[in-house]
Amino acid sequence: MPKAHHVPSYRHHKPSGRAVVTIDGHDIYLGKHGTAASRREYNRLIAEWTAHDGTLPTTKANDFTVAELCAAYMRHAAKYYRGPDGKQTSEVANYKPAIRRLKALYARTSVADFGPIALKAVRQQMIDDGLARGTINKAVHRIRRMFKWGVENQLLETQVLHGLLAVAGLRRGRSDARETAPIKPVPDAFVDAVIEHVSPQIGAMIELQRITGMRSGEVCQMRTADIDMAAKVWIFKPEAHKTAWHGHDRNVYLGPKAQEIVRPFLKTDLAAYIFSPADAEAERNEQRFGVFSPDRKTPVYPSEMRSREKRRQKRKGRKLRKRYTTDTYLRAVVYGIAAANRARLAEAKAQGIEADKVDLVPHWHPHQLRHNAATNLRREHGIEVARIILGHRSPAITEVYAEVDHARAIGVMAQVG
């Protein structure tokens, strides 16, 4: 949780007989000590200080520079963007690339002089840096949100924000910004190829996402305590999820197939994470150092046993995370793709097949598995069922995830067209 500020105290300045309070390193005199007027002035200053996140807005509006506004807003964001568990969300990190480019061009510029042309110049820098159009529009929106916060806290005048709101977002095909292809489901053959080359924990996480459509961050935080096993279909309620700040609940439904995947990883410690990097590492160490091949011809010497035990203890002392993050989960999948491709190339070489004729596994990321589930659910059970299972509030959002079933359309038109 964010650290609470120590409230500045009301004090007696003996040489002058006045009341004084020290805020942001500056002594502010309140009038004669002990009077009701000095107490009212103190209460007013403390109320403004508290409302302004532990600082006093003594600077006149528009005297702030862009760099000072960025610094003040990031202090606010570090406290504001927190999940139910008190940890910072990824939104704080999302601001940093936009602010870095903003400060590179306009750090010393007064907020009063930062207008639509300046914002478009920052946006053009993002285009020149090769950012995608959607990423640029989100970054520009975050910059505007920061200036809106500045208006709310009387750090700049309202007309500055009105000017920035006039800058329209980039449209597809009408700018030089890089366009990205829509996210597609991953062919099952490529998913199965990777599962063969990752740890059982990562393999189970991949399978769960493909079946249930849960987000990467949700599968990473699964705990036994968060799963209601009272009915035939289990219900997993993530402690933190994308729409929690809206006050929305999130239910992930685990049917018989999903239960079969999860059951081997359930733990007696209900608060422990089901899929743990520490567990995966312990299993790998057991395979590396604990078991000798049954086909071994030479005897196992005591020195080799000691060497193995020494390496085991060294790796055992490594500090590992208790749970996967979306980043470490993605890295594990990328490793699995590389391992699958190495195996395919080695097999092709043994068969005398040229490397350029090998069907390699393309790069894919875990979030695409949510699109797999959305497409299958929509095709088999309709858009409304898919919306509920994926946790969307609007069917329009589910349409983004569900690949259109062209085969069904072609079949219908073959009959009626």
C-alpha positions as CSV (number, residue, x, y, z in Angstrom):
1,M,0.0,0.0,0.0
2,P,1.2,3.6,-0.6
3,K,3.1,5.1,2.3
4,A,1.0,7.6,4.3
5,H,2.2,11.2,4.5
6,H,3.1,12.7,7.9
7,V,0.7,15.6,8.5
8,P,2.7,18.9,9.1
9,S,2.0,20.1,12.6
10,Y,0.6,23.4,13.9
11,R,3.5,25.1,15.9
12,H,4.3,28.2,17.9
13,H,7.1,30.4,16.5
14,K,8.2,31.9,19.8
15,P,10.3,34.8,18.5
16,S,7.4,36.3,16.7
17,G,4.5,34.8,18.7
18,R,2.9,33.6,15.5
19,A,1.6,30.2,14.5
20,V,3.6,28.4,11.8
21,V,3.4,25.2,9.7
22,T,6.2,23.8,7.5
23,I,5.1,22.4,4.2
24,D,7.4,21.3,1.4
25,G,10.4,22.8,3.3
26,H,8.8,26.2,3.5
27,D,7.5,27.9,6.7
28,I,4.0,29.4,6.3
29,Y,2.9,31.8,9.0
30,L,-0.7,31.7,10.0
31,G,-1.3,34.7,12.3
32,K,-1.2,35.0,16.1
33,H,-0.6,31.6,17.7
34,G,-3.6,30.1,19.4
35,T,-6.3,32.2,17.7
36,A,-9.3,30.7,15.9
37,A,-8.2,32.5,12.7
38,S,-4.8,30.9,12.7
39,R,-6.4,27.5,13.3
40,R,-8.8,28.0,10.4
41,E,-5.9,29.0,8.1
42,Y,-4.0,25.9,9.2
43,N,-7.0,23.6,8.5
44,R,-7.4,25.1,5.1
45,L,-3.8,24.6,4.1
46,I,-3.8,21.0,5.4
47,A,-7.0,20.2,3.5
48,E,-5.4,21.5,0.2
49,W,-2.2,19.6,1.1
50,T,-4.1,16.4,1.6
51,A,-6.2,16.7,-1.5
52,H,-3.0,17.4,-3.5
53,D,-1.3,14.1,-2.6
54,G,1.0,15.5,0.1
55,T,2.1,18.6,-1.7
56,L,0.8,22.2,-1.5
57,P,-0.2,23.8,-4.9
58,T,1.4,27.1,-4.1
59,T,2.6,27.5,-7.7
60,K,0.4,29.6,-9.8
61,A,-1.4,27.8,-12.6
62,N,0.6,27.7,-15.9
63,D,3.9,28.4,-14.1
64,F,4.6,24.7,-14.2
65,T,6.9,23.3,-16.8
66,V,6.0,20.2,-18.7
67,A,8.7,18.3,-16.9
68,E,7.3,19.4,-13.5
69,L,3.8,18.3,-14.6
70,C,5.1,14.9,-15.6
71,A,6.9,14.4,-12.3
72,A,3.8,15.5,-10.3
73,Y,1.5,13.2,-12.3
74,M,3.7,10.2,-12.0
75,R,3.8,10.6,-8.2
76,H,0.0,10.6,-8.4
77,A,-0.1,7.6,-10.7
78,A,2.1,5.5,-8.5
79,K,-0.5,5.8,-5.7
80,Y,-3.6,5.7,-7.9
81,Y,-3.0,2.8,-10.2
82,R,-3.1,-0.1,-7.7
83,G,-5.0,-3.4,-7.7
84,P,-7.0,-4.9,-4.9
85,D,-3.8,-6.4,-3.6
86,G,-2.2,-3.0,-3.2
87,K,0.4,-3.6,-5.9
88,Q,0.9,-1.2,-8.8
89,T,-0.8,-2.1,-12.0
90,S,0.9,-2.0,-15.4
91,E,-0.7,1.3,-16.2
92,V,2.1,3.1,-14.4
93,A,4.7,1.6,-16.7
94,N,2.5,2.3,-19.8
95,Y,2.9,6.1,-19.1
96,K,6.6,6.0,-19.2
97,P,7.3,5.7,-23.0
98,A,4.9,8.6,-23.7
99,I,6.3,10.8,-21.0
100,R,9.9,10.1,-22.1
101,R,9.2,11.4,-25.6
102,L,7.2,14.3,-24.3
103,K,10.0,15.4,-22.0
104,A,12.6,14.9,-24.8
105,L,11.0,17.6,-26.8
106,Y,9.2,19.9,-24.3
107,A,10.6,19.3,-20.8
108,R,11.3,23.0,-20.2
109,T,8.3,24.4,-21.9
110,S,5.6,26.0,-19.8
111,V,2.4,24.0,-19.6
112,A,0.6,27.3,-20.8
113,D,2.6,27.1,-24.1
114,F,2.0,23.4,-24.8
115,G,-0.8,23.3,-27.4
116,P,-2.1,21.1,-30.2
117,I,0.9,21.7,-32.5
118,A,3.2,20.6,-29.7
119,L,1.1,17.5,-29.0
120,K,1.2,16.6,-32.8
121,A,5.0,17.0,-32.8
122,V,5.2,14.5,-29.9
123,R,2.9,12.2,-31.9
124,Q,5.1,12.5,-35.0
125,Q,8.1,11.5,-33.0
126,M,6.3,8.3,-32.0
127,I,5.5,7.7,-35.7
128,D,9.2,8.3,-36.6
129,D,10.2,5.8,-33.9
130,G,8.1,3.1,-35.6
131,L,5.4,2.7,-33.0
132,A,2.1,1.2,-34.2
133,R,-0.9,3.4,-34.8
134,G,-2.9,1.9,-31.9
135,T,0.0,2.3,-29.5
136,I,0.4,6.0,-30.5
137,N,-3.3,6.8,-30.0
138,K,-3.2,5.3,-26.6
139,A,0.0,7.3,-25.7
140,V,-1.5,10.5,-26.9
141,H,-4.6,9.8,-24.8
142,R,-2.5,9.3,-21.7
143,I,-0.7,12.6,-22.3
144,R,-4.1,14.3,-22.5
145,R,-5.2,12.5,-19.3
146,M,-2.2,13.9,-17.5
147,F,-3.0,17.5,-18.6
148,K,-6.6,16.9,-17.5
149,W,-5.3,15.9,-14.0
150,G,-3.3,19.1,-14.1
151,V,-6.5,21.2,-14.7
152,E,-8.2,19.3,-11.8
153,N,-5.3,20.3,-9.5
154,Q,-5.1,23.9,-10.7
155,L,-1.6,23.5,-12.3
156,L,-2.8,24.8,-15.7
157,E,-5.7,26.6,-17.2
158,T,-8.7,24.9,-18.7
159,Q,-8.1,26.2,-22.2
160,V,-4.8,24.3,-22.5
161,L,-6.7,21.0,-22.1
162,H,-9.4,22.2,-24.6
163,G,-6.7,22.7,-27.2
164,L,-5.2,19.3,-26.7
165,L,-8.7,17.7,-27.0
166,A,-8.9,19.1,-30.5
167,V,-6.2,16.7,-31.7
168,A,-8.0,13.8,-33.3
169,G,-6.7,10.2,-33.2
170,L,-4.8,8.7,-36.1
171,R,-7.1,6.8,-38.5
172,R,-6.3,3.6,-40.4
173,G,-4.7,4.3,-43.7
174,R,-4.6,8.0,-43.2
175,S,-1.3,8.5,-41.5
176,D,2.3,7.2,-41.8
177,A,2.0,5.3,-38.6
178,R,2.8,1.6,-38.8
179,E,-0.3,-0.7,-39.0
180,T,-0.4,-4.0,-37.2
181,A,-2.3,-7.1,-38.3
182,P,-5.3,-8.3,-36.3
183,I,-4.5,-10.8,-33.6
184,K,-5.4,-14.3,-34.9
185,P,-5.9,-17.6,-33.0
186,V,-2.9,-20.0,-33.0
187,P,-3.3,-23.2,-35.0
188,D,-3.6,-26.1,-32.6
189,A,-0.7,-27.9,-34.3
190,F,1.6,-25.1,-33.3
191,V,0.3,-25.0,-29.8
192,D,0.8,-28.8,-29.4
193,A,4.3,-28.6,-30.7
194,V,5.3,-26.1,-28.0
195,I,3.6,-28.0,-25.2
196,E,6.0,-30.9,-25.8
197,H,9.1,-28.7,-25.1
198,V,8.0,-26.7,-22.0
199,S,7.6,-27.6,-18.3
200,P,4.5,-29.4,-17.1
201,Q,3.4,-26.1,-15.4
202,I,3.7,-24.0,-18.5
203,G,2.0,-26.8,-20.6
204,A,-0.9,-26.8,-18.2
205,M,-1.2,-23.0,-18.3
206,I,-1.3,-23.1,-22.2
207,E,-4.0,-25.8,-22.2
208,L,-6.1,-24.0,-19.7
209,Q,-6.0,-20.8,-21.7
210,R,-6.9,-22.6,-24.9
211,I,-9.9,-24.2,-23.2
212,T,-11.3,-21.5,-20.9
213,G,-10.2,-18.3,-22.7
214,M,-8.8,-16.8,-19.5
215,R,-6.2,-14.0,-19.7
216,S,-2.5,-14.7,-19.2
217,G,-2.5,-12.6,-16.0
218,E,-5.4,-14.7,-14.6
219,V,-3.8,-18.1,-15.2
220,C,-0.6,-16.9,-13.6
221,Q,-2.3,-16.0,-10.4
222,M,-4.4,-19.1,-9.8
223,R,-4.6,-20.4,-6.2
224,T,-6.5,-23.2,-4.7
225,A,-8.2,-20.8,-2.4
226,D,-9.7,-18.9,-5.4
227,I,-11.4,-22.0,-6.9
228,D,-15.0,-22.9,-5.8
229,M,-15.2,-26.7,-6.2
230,A,-18.6,-27.1,-4.7
231,A,-20.4,-27.8,-8.0
232,K,-19.8,-30.0,-11.1
233,V,-18.3,-27.0,-12.8
234,W,-15.6,-25.3,-10.8
235,I,-15.5,-21.5,-10.7
236,F,-12.2,-19.7,-10.4
237,K,-12.4,-16.1,-9.1
238,P,-9.2,-14.2,-9.8
239,E,-8.0,-12.0,-6.9
240,A,-7.1,-9.3,-9.4
241,H,-8.3,-8.9,-13.0
242,K,-8.5,-6.3,-15.8
243,T,-11.9,-4.9,-15.0
244,A,-11.8,-5.0,-11.2
245,W,-11.5,-1.2,-10.9
246,H,-14.9,-1.0,-12.6
247,G,-16.3,-3.0,-9.8
248,H,-17.0,-6.0,-12.1
249,D,-16.7,-9.6,-10.9
250,R,-14.8,-12.2,-13.0
251,N,-15.7,-15.8,-13.1
252,V,-13.6,-18.4,-15.0
253,Y,-15.5,-21.6,-15.5
254,L,-13.6,-24.9,-15.2
255,G,-15.3,-27.9,-16.7
256,P,-14.2,-31.5,-16.6
257,K,-11.3,-31.0,-19.1
258,A,-10.0,-28.0,-17.3
259,Q,-10.3,-29.7,-13.9
260,E,-8.3,-32.6,-15.2
261,I,-5.5,-30.2,-16.1
262,V,-5.6,-28.3,-12.8
263,R,-6.0,-31.2,-10.4
264,P,-2.4,-32.5,-10.4
265,F,-1.2,-29.0,-9.4
266,L,-3.6,-28.3,-6.6
267,K,-1.8,-27.6,-3.2
268,T,-2.7,-28.2,0.4
269,D,-1.5,-24.6,1.1
270,L,-4.6,-22.9,-0.2
271,A,-2.8,-19.5,-0.5
272,A,0.1,-20.9,-2.6
273,Y,0.1,-20.3,-6.4
274,I,-0.9,-23.4,-8.4
275,F,1.7,-22.9,-11.1
276,S,5.0,-22.1,-9.6
277,P,8.4,-21.5,-11.2
278,A,10.0,-23.0,-8.0
279,D,8.1,-26.3,-8.6
280,A,9.2,-26.4,-12.2
281,E,12.8,-25.8,-11.3
282,A,12.7,-28.5,-8.6
283,E,11.4,-31.0,-11.1
284,R,14.1,-30.0,-13.7
285,N,16.8,-30.4,-11.1
286,E,15.6,-33.9,-10.2
287,Q,15.8,-34.9,-13.8
288,R,19.3,-33.3,-14.2
289,F,20.9,-34.6,-11.0
290,G,18.7,-37.1,-9.4
291,V,18.3,-40.0,-11.8
292,F,21.0,-41.8,-13.8
293,S,20.1,-43.3,-17.2
294,P,19.2,-47.0,-17.0
295,D,21.2,-47.6,-20.2
296,R,24.4,-46.3,-18.6
297,K,27.3,-48.7,-19.0
298,T,29.9,-47.3,-16.7
299,P,29.6,-47.4,-12.9
300,V,28.5,-44.3,-10.9
301,Y,31.6,-43.2,-8.9
302,P,31.3,-41.4,-5.5
303,S,33.0,-38.3,-6.9
304,E,30.3,-38.0,-9.6
305,M,27.6,-38.3,-7.0
306,R,29.2,-35.6,-4.9
307,S,29.6,-33.4,-7.9
308,R,25.9,-33.8,-8.8
309,E,24.8,-33.1,-5.2
310,K,27.0,-30.0,-5.1
311,R,25.3,-28.7,-8.3
312,R,21.9,-29.6,-7.0
313,Q,22.5,-27.6,-3.8
314,K,23.8,-24.6,-5.7
315,R,20.7,-24.5,-7.9
316,K,18.5,-25.2,-4.9
317,G,19.8,-22.0,-3.2
318,R,18.5,-19.8,-6.1
319,K,15.7,-17.5,-5.2
320,L,12.7,-18.1,-7.6
321,R,9.4,-16.4,-7.8
322,K,6.4,-18.0,-6.2
323,R,4.4,-17.4,-9.3
324,Y,4.8,-16.7,-13.0
325,T,4.3,-13.2,-14.4
326,T,2.9,-12.5,-17.8
327,D,6.5,-11.7,-18.9
328,T,8.1,-14.9,-17.5
329,Y,5.2,-16.9,-19.0
330,L,5.7,-15.4,-22.4
331,R,9.5,-16.1,-22.2
332,A,8.7,-19.7,-21.4
333,V,6.5,-20.0,-24.5
334,V,9.2,-18.3,-26.7
335,Y,11.7,-20.8,-25.3
336,G,9.3,-23.6,-26.2
337,I,8.9,-22.3,-29.8
338,A,12.7,-22.2,-30.2
339,A,13.1,-25.7,-28.8
340,A,10.3,-27.1,-31.0
341,N,12.0,-25.6,-34.1
342,R,15.4,-27.0,-33.1
343,A,13.8,-30.4,-32.9
344,R,12.1,-30.1,-36.3
345,L,15.4,-28.9,-37.9
346,A,17.3,-31.8,-36.3
347,E,14.7,-34.4,-37.5
348,A,14.7,-32.9,-41.0
349,K,18.5,-33.0,-41.1
350,A,18.5,-36.7,-40.1
351,Q,16.1,-37.4,-43.0
352,G,18.1,-35.3,-45.5
353,I,15.5,-32.6,-45.8
354,E,16.8,-29.0,-46.5
355,A,16.2,-26.5,-43.7
356,D,14.3,-24.0,-45.9
357,K,11.7,-26.7,-46.5
358,V,10.9,-27.4,-42.9
359,D,7.6,-26.1,-41.5
360,L,8.8,-24.2,-38.5
361,V,6.6,-23.0,-35.6
362,P,6.0,-19.2,-36.0
363,H,6.1,-16.9,-33.0
364,W,2.9,-16.7,-31.0
365,H,2.1,-15.3,-27.6
366,P,-0.2,-16.7,-24.8
367,H,-2.8,-14.0,-25.3
368,Q,-3.6,-15.4,-28.7
369,L,-5.0,-18.5,-26.9
370,R,-7.8,-16.4,-25.6
371,H,-8.7,-15.8,-29.3
372,N,-8.6,-19.6,-29.8
373,A,-11.2,-20.1,-27.1
374,A,-13.3,-17.2,-28.3
375,T,-13.5,-18.5,-31.8
376,N,-14.4,-22.0,-30.7
377,L,-17.0,-20.9,-28.2
378,R,-18.6,-18.5,-30.7
379,R,-18.8,-21.1,-33.5
380,E,-20.2,-23.8,-31.3
381,H,-22.4,-21.9,-28.8
382,G,-23.0,-18.4,-30.1
383,I,-21.8,-14.9,-29.3
384,E,-23.7,-14.5,-26.0
385,V,-22.2,-17.7,-24.4
386,A,-18.8,-16.7,-25.6
387,R,-19.3,-13.2,-24.1
388,I,-20.2,-14.6,-20.7
389,I,-17.4,-17.1,-20.5
390,L,-14.7,-14.6,-21.6
391,G,-16.0,-12.0,-19.1
392,H,-16.9,-9.3,-21.6
393,R,-19.6,-6.7,-20.9
394,S,-20.4,-6.2,-24.6
395,P,-20.7,-8.6,-27.5
396,A,-18.8,-6.1,-29.7
397,I,-15.7,-6.8,-27.6
398,T,-16.1,-10.6,-28.1
399,E,-16.3,-10.1,-31.8
400,V,-12.8,-8.7,-31.7
401,Y,-11.6,-12.0,-30.2
402,A,-13.7,-14.4,-32.2
403,E,-12.4,-15.2,-35.7
404,V,-15.2,-15.0,-38.2
405,D,-16.3,-18.4,-39.3
406,H,-15.9,-18.1,-43.1
407,A,-16.5,-21.8,-43.7
408,R,-20.0,-21.5,-42.4
409,A,-20.7,-18.5,-44.6
410,I,-19.4,-20.2,-47.7
411,G,-21.5,-23.3,-46.9
412,V,-24.6,-21.2,-46.6
413,M,-24.0,-19.3,-49.8
414,A,-23.3,-22.5,-51.7
415,Q,-26.9,-23.5,-50.9
416,V,-28.7,-20.2,-51.3
417,G,-26.5,-18.2,-53.6
